[in-house]
Amino acid sequence: MKISHVIKAVPILCLAGCAVLPAAPITPWAIEPMSIYDSGYKQGTEIVSVQQSTLRAALSNFASGEVEVLDVSHPQNLHRTARFALGLKKGEELTSVAFHPELDMFAAVINAGNSPGRLEIRSATTGHLVDRIVVGFGPDAVVFSEDGKLALIANEGEDFLFEPSSKHFFTPEGSISIVQLNQSGHIMSHKNLELANMTNNEGFVITEGDRFMERGIDWNGDGIISKTMDFDGNGKIEKKKVLLGCFEGHDVFGTETKGEKKILIPIKNRSPALLEPEYIAISPDASKAYVTLQENNAVAVVDLINAQVLSYYGLGETHHQADARYDGWVKFNQSFSGLREPDGITTVGDGRYFVTADEGDSDTDSSTPKAGESTGGGRSVSVFDAATGSLLGDTGNQLDEFAYANKVYPEQRSNKKGSEPEMLVAFDLEGIPYVAVGMERAGAIELISLADPAHPTVVTLGKIAGDEEKSPEGIAHFVVDGEHYLLTANEMSGTVECFKVVRQGK
């Protein structure tokens, strides 16, 4: 389906009563929606990965447990060429997929709940299994090095269990799987790299104060994670916190109106169990990897030659003006401090910098951030020196301001995490590095110039079609006949949208 509208940068306005914001910078670029692929499912289209050499894309669907292969050679008409069911067992979930850079294969990772997960290498033409291995607990992302010789898996290990007799919560430790492949794509060796060996070293930042991870946990052992729960057994579902047990010596609470879906796990210590690898960026020469530890507001630096963790970079806070209250008014004039807590990460400048999408995951014990209180999520995209971990610059509040200017800002999320930058991808336009970032809550994609890494600048925005909730998760970039295109996998609408990056007036 061809979509004719073009979303361009426009001056930023604000509702009555707030400060006048500066106009958006003049940019030569615009984002033009080209087409939409509808999977036929209401949701589940989560991660998309393009093989540039064949102009095919692999698409994961967590709801159906399938991988689809799309032909993207004609961006105005995306279409499916194959759909493969992975034969998942009850309790298993397909969490990520990556197309091999050259071979007719894709990698898929499966979360097996309380058991270690697995990596599967499959034919992109037939879907037949080529090779597989057991990896760590809760694999959540898989990426290939540019030469296709390595596959890396972020094993998040985020599932928590509850032992009623002792009233203790526990969880497996996260890890990183380093997998070496031969020229035919078969697995030669692999290693699960533990993350516990450097958590006490200088540079590793632990968030302080009353901060929590919200986790879905089967507290009563009935095999169902319920949205409401009578935790104290008084026959009523009330909006109150109830002490449920402890995790490593710290109290764990649940709110009855949120049930087992959002049990509050405290972030209080340097426990290896709280290190949850989220996503991975591999340097162009495949010598290092940079792994986001979202809940810990950190990035782990991995030496891929010697298969060891080199260091941890604490990512600090971002400080800027924001709309931090859900009160019916959009006012970008409130003092905001946010722990970055990134989800997506990529490298730019031949690996000299890494860039993070500061979505946020942890929460405070209050519905509205207090003055001076750091919230979870920077609502920004940040640029760091890869060699030192030093912050070069971030977008401040540009992401939310652009979303508002283009009428997609989710004001109901103002006291939470705003538009929520999720995943990002890097590429060059006429010799200048850019990143494109998916905005989960705004249902949009934003383009950011890194011409000056110290001042990353949002230059334009494209709105994902439809009025329903879309939640762009995965994002990918590809080139056809010298023209640049972007794909977003929109998990809550079951679609993939294709955008073209075009010169204004071209």
N, C-alpha and C positions, 0 to 999 in steps of 0.2 A: 504494500500500500504506500503510495507516494504521499508525503505530507508537504504542503507548500509553504507553511509559515516559517519565518525566520525570527529567532530571538536575538536581539542585538543589545549592546550595552546602552543603558539610558541613565540620565541623571538620577541620583538617589534622592528621594523625597521622604517625608516623614509625616505622621499624623499630627494634627494640631497639638501644640503644647510641648513639642520637643525641638531640640536644636536643629538648625538647618545643616545638613550634611553636604560635603563637597561633591561636585559633579564627578561622575565616573570618568577615568582617563580616556582620551580618544585612542582607539585601537584600530589597527588595520584588519582585525580578524572578527569573524562572526561564526556562530555555530548553527548550521542548517540541518534540521531533522530530515532524514532521507526516507526511512522505512521502518516498519515494525514487524518483527516476527512474533507470532502468537503460538505458544507451545501447545495450546489446547487445554492446559491445566490452569486452575485458578491461581496457583502460586507455585513456588519452588525453584524458579530459574535463578540460580544463585551466582555461580562463577562461570566466566567465559574467558577462553584463551584462544588466541589466533596463531595459526601456523602461516607465517608470511609467505613462505616459498610456494604454498599451494592455495593460499587464500581460502582456507577452511578454518572453522572455529569449533572448538569443543565446548559444550555447555552442560553443566551439571544441574540436576533437579533433585533437591533434597527430599521433596515430597513424594516423588515417584520412584526414587532410587535408580534413575536412568541417566545416561550420557547421550546427548544428541550431537550430531555433526552437522554443521551448517555450511552452506556455500555462501561466501561473502564476496565473491569476485564481481558481482553486480550489486553494489551497495544499495541501489534503489529497489532491490528485490531480493531480500534475504530469503533463503529457503533451506529446508532440511533435506539432507541426503541420507541420513541414517539415524536410527534411535536404538540404543542398546540397553536392555535391562541387565543390571549387574547381579541379579539373583541374591539380593540381600536377605539375611535372616531377620527374624523378629528382634527388635531392639537395636538394629544396625542402621547407620545413616551415612549416605554419601555426602561428604562435606566439601570436597574440592576436586578440581580437575585441571590438568595442564597439558597442552599439546606439545609434543616433542618438536624442537626447532626444525628438524629435517626428516626424520623417519615417519613412516605411516603408523604412528602409535600415539596414544595418550596415556597419561598417568592419572589414576584416580585413588583417593584415599577414603577409607571407610572407618568411621567411628563405631567401635563395638561396645560402647558403654563401659561396663565394669571390667572388661577384658581388653588386652592390648589391641590396637587397631591394626590395619594392614594397608599396604600399598599394592595396587594392581597395575600392571602394564598391559595394555590391550591394543589390538589392531584397530585403527581408525576406519578401516574399510569393512571388516567383518565383525568386529567386537570381540573376537576370540581372545582368550587369555594367553598372553605371551610369557609373563612371569609375575611372581608376587612374593612378598615377604611380610612378616609380622614386624610392626614398628612399635612406637610408644603408645601410651594411653591418650585417647581423644585426639587423633590427628585432625587438624583443622585447616591446613593449607599445604599445597605442594607446588613447587616451582622448579623449573629446569634452568641450568646454567646456559649461557648463550651457545656454547659448543655442544650441548646435549650430553655431556659426559657425566654430569652430576644431576641428581634429583635431591632436593632438600624438603623435609617435611617438618612443619611446626606441630608438635604433639602437645596440645594445650592442657590435657589432663584436668579439665574443669569440672568433671562430674563429682559430686559429693555423695557420700553414703552416711547413713545414721545407724548407730548401734543402740537399740532401745535399752538394753540391760545396763549399759554404762553411761548412756546419754551422751555419747561422744560422736561428733561428726569427723569424718576423715575423707581424704581424697588422694589419688595417686599423684606423683610428681610429674611435672611437665618435662619435656626433653626435645631434642632436635635430632632427626634422623638424617644422616649423610649417606647417600646411596650412590655408588659408582656403577656406571653402565658401560657395556662394551659397544662396539660399532654397530652391532645388530639390535641394540636396545635391551639386551638381557642384563640381569643384575649380576655384577661380579662380586661386590662386597657391600656391606653396610655397617654402620655404627650408630648406636643411639647415644647421643652426647648428653650427659647429665649437666644440669645448670646449678647444682648446689655448691660447686667448689669455690666460687668467688663472691658469694653473697655478702660476706663481711668485709670485702675490700673497699678501699676508698673509691668514691665515685658512684657507688651503688646507693640509690636513694630510696628510702622507705617513706611512704606517705604517713604523716603524723595525724593524730586526732581521731575523731569518731568517723571512720570511713568504712564502708561495707561493700562487699560484692553481693549482688542479688543472684541467688542460684535456685534453680528448680531441684528440689530434693524430695524423695519419697520418704517422708518422715514417719508415717504410720505403717509403712510396709505393705500397703494393699496393691502395689504395682501400678498405681495411678498417681500422677502429680496433679493434685487438685487446685483449682483457682481460689477456693475459699476453704477454711478449715477451722473447726472448733478446737483450737489447740488446748484450751484449759478445761474442756469437757463440761462446761456449764450449760450446754444446750443452746447457746446463742452464738451468732457470728457477729462480733463487735469490732469496731475500728480501734483496736488496741494491740500493743506489743506484748507478747508472752515469751517468757524464758523457756527455751526448748532443750537446751543442753549446752555443751561447750566444744570448742575447737582449739586444740593445743593450749588449753588453760584459759581461754577467753570465752565469755558468754556469747551464745548464739540466740537471736530472737527471731520471732516470726510475727507477722501481723495477720490477724484472722481474716480480714477482708481481702488480703492478697494470697492467703493460703500457702500451699507448698510451692507455688510458682516463684515466689520471691522471698525465700528465707535469707536473712541477713548474716553473711559470714564476715566477721571483723578482720580488717587488715591492720594487724598490730605488730607483726614481727618480721624477721627475715626468713621465715620458714620456706624451705624448698618447695613445699606443697603449694605455696602461693605464687610460684613462678610459672606463668602460663603463656608460653610462646604463642603469638597471634598470627604474624605474617612475616615473610622473609624477602629481603632484597639481596641479590647476589651481585658482587662487583663484576664489571665486564670481563676482567681477566680471570674470574672464578677463583681468586685467591682468598677472598673474605666474604662473609655474609653478615648482614645486619638484621637482627631479629627483634621485633617489637614485643615487649613485655607490658601489655597495655595496663593491667591493673597496678603494676609497680612503677608506672611512669618512667620506663627505662628502655634502653636498647642494648641487647647483648651483641658483642662483636666476636665473630667466630673465625678462627684461622682454619680455612678449608684444606690447606696443604697438610697440616699436622693434626687436624680434627680435634681442636681444643678451643675452649672459650678464652679469648684474650683479655677482655675487659667488659665492664658495664658502663654505659653512659646514662647518668641521671639527666632527665630532660627538663627539669625545672618547671617554672610556671610562665604563663603568658598574662600580661596585664594590659587591658584596654577597656574602652567604653563598650557597653553592650546593653541589650534589652534583657534584663535578668529577672523580670517579673511577668507572670501571666495575669494581667489585670485588665485586658481589653484595649490597652494602648501600646503601640510600638514606639518606644523611646530608647534610642541608642545613646543614652546619656548617663548610664549607671556604671559605677566603678566595678570592674570585673577582674577577678583573679582565677585562673584555671590551670590545674595540672593538665598537661597535654594529653597523657594517656592515649597514645596513637593506636589506630588499627592498622591501616595500610602504610606501606613504606616502599620507596623506590630510590634508585641512585641516579644521579645526573652528573654531567661534566666529566665523562669517562671515569666515574667512580670517585671523584674528588668530594662530592657532597652526597648526603642522603636527605631525603625529604619525607616528612611524616604527615599523615592525615589525622588530626588530633580530635578523634571522635569522643573519647571518654567512655568509661565503663563503671567506675565506682560511684557510690552515692554517699551523701552526708545524711545525718540523722535529722534532717529538717527539710520541709517542702520548699522553702524559699531561702536562697543563700543569704547569710547575714553579712553585714559590712565587714570586709577584711577576711572573710572565710573563703578558702580555696575550694572551688567546685571540681567535679570530675569532668574533664573534657575541655580542651582549649578553644573549641569552635574555630580552629585556625588550621592553616598549613604552615609547617615550619621547616627551615633549611638549616642543616648542620654540617660542619666540617667533618668529613668521614675519618680523618686521621686523628683528630683530637676530641671530637664530640662537642666542640664549642658551637653554641648557637650563633648563627649568622643573622637570621631575621625571620619574622613570621608575618602572616597576613593580618594580624590583629582581628578586627571585626568585619573585614571586607566581605567575607563569605556570606554572613547574615545580611549585611547591607545590600549586597547585590541580589540576594534572594528576595528581599523586601522590595527593591526597586523593580523587580520583574514579577511581582505579585505572587510569589510562591513561598514567602517566609511563613513558617509554622508558628504563629504567635503562641499557641497553646503549649509549645515546647520551650518557651522563653525561660522558665525557671528550672529547666532541666538541662538539655545540651544543645538547644538551638537547632540549626539545620542539620547537624551531625555529618561532617565530612567522613566518608567511610573508606573507600579505596581510591588509589590514584595510579596514574601511569605517566611516564615521561617520554618526551620525543622532542625533536628539533624542528622549528619552522624557520626557514631561511637563515640557518646558522645560529638561532637563538633558542635556548632550552625553555621548554614549557612543561607544565604538568596539567593534566585534566583530572578533576576529582569529582566523584559522585557524592551528591548530597542526599543522604538517606531520607531525612524527614521532609526536605523541601521538594523532593522528586525532580531533581535537576542535575545538570552537569556544569561545572564551572572551569574556565580556562585561566591559568595563572602563568604570567611571564616571570622567568627567572633571569632576565637580562642582567639584573643586579641582584645577586643572591641575598644581599643584605636587606633588600626591599622587594620581596615577592609581591607581585601586583595582579589582582584579579582583573581580567580585561573583558570578559564576556561570559554569557550564560545561555544554556539551552535548556528548555523545559521539556521534560519527558511527557509524552502525550497521555491524555486521559484524566478524568477527574477522580478516579479511585486512588487508593493508597498504592504506591508503586515501589518504594524502597529500593533504589538502585544499590546493588551490592557489588558485583564484579564489574570491572571495567577493562577494556582492551583497546589497543591502537593498531591500525594497519594502514598500508599504503596501496593504492590502486592507480596505476598510470601517473605517478607523481603526486597524486592528491591524497590528503590525510583524512582518515576516518576514525571514528570512535564507536565502540559498542558499550552499552550498559545492560547488564542482566538485572532485571527488575523483579525481585523475588516475590513480592506480594501481589503482582498482577500476572505472573506467568509469562512475561514477555521479554524480548530483547529489542532495544531500539538502536538504530544506526544513525549517527550524525556525521556530517561533513564539516571540516574546518575550512572556511572559505575566506578569501580576501574581500573586504568591503568594496562594493562597487564593481567586483570582477564579473 
